[in-house]
């Protein structure tokens, strides 16, 4: 069976593909290369769900792509897989009904939220740190708001990446880039206590490869007539999945009345930094490859026009 890369090369160079100009060939090649980054390697492994996911894949900063980008992606993959089916390389065309499942212009408006310092405090104030899950969630929120770590980085965070002596965390971020971020004073104290709690429960330090944001088992003792529960941390297991992190954030968003999603913690980190330091330092803290990327990131704020107008001070 052909790989996606091999099929793409044949498709782009074949006059039967219907791509008549160099511009069309470049556009289709770029889209198919982008599609291959996160999908199956083998051509026949692609499903309609994979293609829908690619068509709606957000930008690097987490923002939604434009409707026109969705149309270009849909057109490129539909033409490509139709060609592959015609050549007999796949038994079924996964893009056959893509126009029904990918409809630009019908997606709901995606709102991004940039919390104020008071709103962050309100969220943290709703965490019940007298409980084991609450102490875990306190660290989740503090890391998100004070380090700018992405949800995937929080999910994969292990104790081997945390240097409590230096008050730093080292992660492998997007593009397989190694980066070190600083821990704020209160986040560091919470992590020190959390590490001690894990060591006390295990009778030894937690495994270096154990997750920091671990799952919590909370179940009934199954003793008839008793409401007692067994609660313990899965200290040596991998950390929470990204999906579980999303659920915890939704819980605290509803509890606090402050609307935010996991990536909004990173946005908030950037926004609060921008109020205190110059954009070059914000860019370094976000681990962006260029300052231009950071400028674009900050300009995505829905209140960007308000900020600009107030700074300009235009009035009559």
C-alpha positions as CSV (number, residue, x, y, z in Angstrom):
1,X,0.0,0.0,0.0
2,X,1.3,3.4,-0.9
3,X,2.2,6.0,1.8
4,X,0.6,9.4,1.8
5,X,3.9,10.9,0.8
6,X,4.3,8.6,-2.2
7,X,0.8,9.2,-3.4
8,X,1.1,13.0,-3.1
9,X,4.2,13.0,-5.3
10,X,2.4,11.0,-8.0
11,X,-0.7,13.2,-7.8
12,X,1.1,16.5,-8.0
13,X,3.2,15.4,-11.1
14,X,0.4,13.6,-13.0
15,X,-1.3,15.7,-15.7
16,X,-4.4,13.6,-15.0
17,X,-4.7,15.2,-11.6
18,X,-6.3,18.3,-13.2
19,X,-3.9,20.7,-11.6
20,X,-3.1,23.0,-14.5
21,X,-0.9,25.7,-13.0
22,X,2.2,25.9,-10.9
23,X,0.2,27.9,-8.3
24,X,-2.4,25.1,-8.1
25,X,0.3,22.4,-7.7
26,X,2.0,24.4,-4.9
27,X,-1.2,25.0,-3.1
28,X,-2.3,21.4,-3.2
29,X,1.2,20.2,-2.3
30,X,1.3,22.5,0.7
31,X,-2.1,21.4,1.9
32,X,-1.3,17.7,1.6
33,X,2.1,18.0,3.3
34,X,0.3,19.8,6.2
35,X,-2.3,17.1,6.3
36,X,0.4,14.4,6.6
37,X,1.9,16.0,9.7
38,X,-0.5,14.5,12.3
39,X,-2.3,11.8,10.3
40,X,-1.8,8.2,9.4
41,X,1.3,7.4,7.3
42,X,-0.4,4.9,5.0
43,X,-2.8,6.2,2.4
44,X,-5.5,3.6,3.1
45,X,-5.6,4.4,6.8
46,X,-7.3,7.7,6.4
47,X,-10.9,8.1,7.4
48,X,-13.5,10.8,6.9
49,X,-13.1,11.8,10.5
50,X,-9.4,12.3,9.9
51,X,-10.2,14.6,7.0
52,X,-12.8,16.6,8.9
53,X,-10.2,17.1,11.7
54,X,-7.7,18.3,9.2
55,X,-10.1,20.7,7.5
56,X,-10.9,22.3,10.9
57,X,-7.4,22.1,12.4
58,X,-6.7,25.3,14.3
59,X,-3.7,27.6,13.8
60,X,-0.6,27.2,15.9
61,X,-1.9,29.7,18.4
62,X,-5.1,27.8,18.9
63,X,-7.4,30.1,17.0
64,X,-9.8,28.9,14.4
65,X,-8.9,29.1,10.7
66,X,-10.8,31.2,8.2
67,X,-13.7,29.8,6.2
68,X,-11.7,30.2,3.0
69,X,-8.8,28.1,4.5
70,X,-11.4,25.4,5.3
71,X,-12.6,25.5,1.7
72,X,-9.1,25.2,0.3
73,X,-8.3,22.2,2.5
74,X,-11.6,20.5,1.6
75,X,-11.0,21.0,-2.1
76,X,-7.4,19.8,-1.9
77,X,-8.2,16.6,0.0
78,X,-11.3,15.8,-2.0
79,X,-9.4,16.1,-5.3
80,X,-6.5,14.1,-4.0
81,X,-8.5,11.1,-2.6
82,X,-10.7,11.0,-5.6
83,X,-7.6,10.6,-7.7
84,X,-6.2,7.9,-5.4
85,X,-9.5,6.0,-5.6
86,X,-9.5,6.3,-9.4
87,X,-5.9,4.9,-9.5
88,X,-7.0,2.0,-7.4
89,X,-4.7,2.8,-4.5
90,X,-7.5,2.8,-2.0
91,X,-10.7,0.7,-2.0
92,X,-12.9,3.5,-0.8
93,X,-12.7,7.3,-1.0
94,X,-13.0,8.8,2.5
95,X,-13.6,12.2,1.0
96,X,-16.8,11.2,-0.8
97,X,-19.2,13.0,1.6
98,X,-16.8,15.6,2.9
99,X,-19.0,18.5,1.5
100,X,-21.7,17.3,3.8
101,X,-19.6,17.1,7.0
102,X,-17.3,20.2,6.3
103,X,-19.4,23.2,5.6
104,X,-17.5,26.5,5.9
105,X,-19.5,29.4,7.3
106,X,-21.7,27.1,9.4
107,X,-19.4,26.7,12.4
108,X,-20.2,28.5,15.6
109,X,-18.2,31.6,16.4
110,X,-15.3,30.6,18.6
111,X,-14.7,32.9,21.5
112,X,-11.3,33.3,23.2
113,X,-11.0,34.7,26.7
114,X,-8.3,36.8,28.3
115,X,-8.9,36.8,32.0
116,X,-8.0,39.7,34.3
117,X,-5.9,39.2,37.4
118,X,-9.1,39.5,39.5
119,X,-10.8,36.8,37.4
120,X,-7.9,34.4,37.8
121,X,-8.0,35.0,41.6
122,X,-11.8,34.3,41.5
123,X,-11.2,31.0,39.7
124,X,-8.4,29.9,42.2
125,X,-10.6,30.9,45.1
126,X,-13.2,28.3,44.1
127,X,-10.7,25.4,44.5
128,X,-11.2,23.3,47.6
129,X,-7.6,22.6,48.6
130,X,-8.7,20.6,51.6
131,X,-9.3,17.7,49.3
132,X,-6.9,15.6,47.2
133,X,-8.5,16.4,43.9
134,X,-8.6,20.1,44.8
135,X,-4.9,20.2,45.6
136,X,-4.2,18.6,42.2
137,X,-6.5,21.1,40.4
138,X,-4.9,24.0,42.2
139,X,-1.6,23.1,40.7
140,X,-3.2,22.5,37.3
141,X,-4.7,26.0,37.3
142,X,-1.6,27.7,38.7
143,X,0.7,26.1,36.1
144,X,-1.7,27.1,33.3
145,X,-2.0,30.8,34.4
146,X,1.6,31.4,35.6
147,X,3.7,29.4,33.1
148,X,1.7,29.4,29.9
149,X,2.1,25.7,29.4
150,X,-0.2,24.2,26.8
151,X,-2.8,21.5,27.7
152,X,-0.7,18.8,26.0
153,X,2.4,19.9,28.0
154,X,0.4,19.9,31.3
155,X,-0.9,16.5,30.4
156,X,2.5,15.0,29.8
157,X,4.3,16.7,32.7
158,X,6.4,14.3,34.8
159,X,8.4,14.8,37.9
160,X,11.6,14.4,35.9
161,X,10.8,17.7,34.2
162,X,10.3,19.5,37.5
163,X,13.4,21.0,39.2
164,X,12.2,22.1,42.6
165,X,15.6,23.3,43.7
166,X,15.9,25.7,40.7
167,X,12.2,26.4,40.7
168,X,11.9,25.5,37.0
169,X,10.1,23.2,34.6
170,X,11.7,21.9,31.4
171,X,9.3,20.7,28.7
172,X,9.4,19.6,25.1
173,X,7.0,21.8,23.3
174,X,5.7,22.3,19.8
175,X,8.2,21.4,17.1
176,X,10.1,19.2,19.5
177,X,11.7,22.3,21.1
178,X,13.2,22.0,24.5
179,X,12.3,24.9,26.8
180,X,12.6,25.8,30.5
181,X,10.0,27.9,32.3
182,X,10.1,29.5,35.7
183,X,7.8,28.7,38.6
184,X,6.1,31.5,40.5
185,X,6.6,31.5,44.3
186,X,3.1,30.2,45.1
187,X,3.1,27.6,42.3
188,X,6.5,26.3,43.5
189,X,5.2,26.0,47.1
190,X,2.2,24.1,45.9
191,X,4.4,21.7,43.9
192,X,6.8,21.2,46.9
193,X,3.8,20.2,49.1
194,X,2.3,18.0,46.3
195,X,5.6,16.2,45.9
196,X,5.8,15.6,49.7
197,X,2.2,14.4,49.7
198,X,3.0,11.9,46.9
199,X,6.1,10.7,48.8
200,X,4.1,10.3,52.0
201,X,1.5,8.2,50.2
202,X,4.0,6.0,48.5
203,X,6.6,5.7,51.3
204,X,9.2,7.0,48.8
205,X,9.6,9.8,46.3
206,X,7.3,9.5,43.2
207,X,8.8,8.0,40.1
208,X,10.6,10.5,37.9
209,X,8.3,9.3,35.0
210,X,5.2,9.6,37.1
211,X,2.7,12.3,36.1
212,X,2.5,15.4,38.2
213,X,-1.2,16.1,37.5
214,X,-2.2,12.5,38.3
215,X,-5.6,10.9,38.2
216,X,-7.5,10.6,41.5
217,X,-9.4,7.4,42.4
218,X,-12.5,8.3,44.4
219,X,-14.9,5.3,45.0
220,X,-17.2,3.9,47.6
221,X,-15.8,1.3,50.0
222,X,-18.7,-0.9,49.0
223,X,-19.4,-1.7,52.6
224,X,-23.2,-2.0,53.1
225,X,-24.6,0.9,55.1
226,X,-21.4,2.9,54.9
227,X,-20.9,6.2,52.9
228,X,-17.2,6.1,53.4
229,X,-15.0,6.5,50.3
230,X,-11.5,5.5,49.2
231,X,-9.6,8.4,47.7
232,X,-6.0,8.1,46.5
233,X,-3.7,9.5,43.9
234,X,-2.3,7.3,41.1
235,X,1.1,8.7,41.8
236,X,3.3,6.6,39.5
237,X,0.9,6.7,36.6
238,X,0.9,9.1,33.6
239,X,-0.8,12.4,34.1
240,X,-4.3,13.4,33.2
241,X,-5.3,13.2,29.6
242,X,-5.9,16.4,27.6
243,X,-9.6,15.5,27.6
244,X,-9.6,15.2,31.4
245,X,-7.9,18.5,31.7
246,X,-10.6,20.1,29.6
247,X,-13.3,18.6,31.9
248,X,-11.6,20.0,35.0
249,X,-11.4,23.5,33.3
250,X,-15.0,23.4,32.4
251,X,-15.9,22.5,36.0
252,X,-14.0,25.5,37.4
253,X,-15.3,27.8,34.7
254,X,-18.9,26.9,35.7
255,X,-18.1,27.0,39.4
256,X,-16.5,30.4,39.3
257,X,-18.7,32.0,36.6
258,X,-15.6,32.9,34.7
259,X,-15.7,31.6,31.1
260,X,-12.4,30.1,30.0
261,X,-11.0,27.1,28.3
262,X,-7.5,25.4,28.7
263,X,-5.8,27.5,26.1
264,X,-7.3,30.6,27.6
265,X,-5.0,30.1,30.5
266,X,-2.0,30.5,28.1
267,X,-3.7,33.5,26.5
268,X,-4.2,35.1,30.0
269,X,-0.6,34.4,30.9
270,X,0.4,36.3,27.7
271,X,-2.0,39.1,28.3
272,X,-0.9,39.7,31.9
273,X,2.7,39.6,30.9
274,X,2.2,42.1,28.2
275,X,0.9,44.6,30.8
276,X,4.2,44.3,32.7
277,X,7.1,43.6,30.3
278,X,7.9,44.4,26.6
279,X,6.8,42.1,23.8
280,X,10.3,40.6,23.3
281,X,10.1,39.2,26.8
282,X,6.5,38.0,26.3
283,X,7.7,36.2,23.1
284,X,10.4,34.4,25.0
285,X,8.0,33.4,27.8
286,X,5.6,32.0,25.3
287,X,8.4,30.2,23.5
288,X,7.4,31.7,20.1
289,X,9.9,31.5,17.3
290,X,9.5,35.1,16.3
291,X,8.2,38.3,17.9
292,X,5.9,38.7,14.9
293,X,4.1,35.5,16.0
294,X,3.6,36.9,19.5
295,X,2.3,40.2,18.0
296,X,-0.3,38.2,16.0
297,X,-1.1,36.1,19.1
298,X,-1.8,39.2,21.2
299,X,-3.7,40.9,18.4
300,X,-6.3,38.1,18.5
301,X,-7.7,39.6,21.7
302,X,-11.3,40.4,21.1
303,X,-10.7,43.7,23.0
304,X,-7.7,44.7,20.9
305,X,-9.6,47.5,19.3
306,X,-10.6,48.8,22.7
307,X,-7.1,48.8,24.0
308,X,-5.7,50.5,20.9
309,X,-8.4,53.2,21.0
310,X,-7.8,54.0,24.6
311,X,-4.1,54.2,24.2
312,X,-4.5,56.6,21.2
313,X,-6.8,58.8,23.2
314,X,-8.6,60.2,20.2
315,X,-11.5,62.5,21.2
316,X,-13.1,65.8,20.2
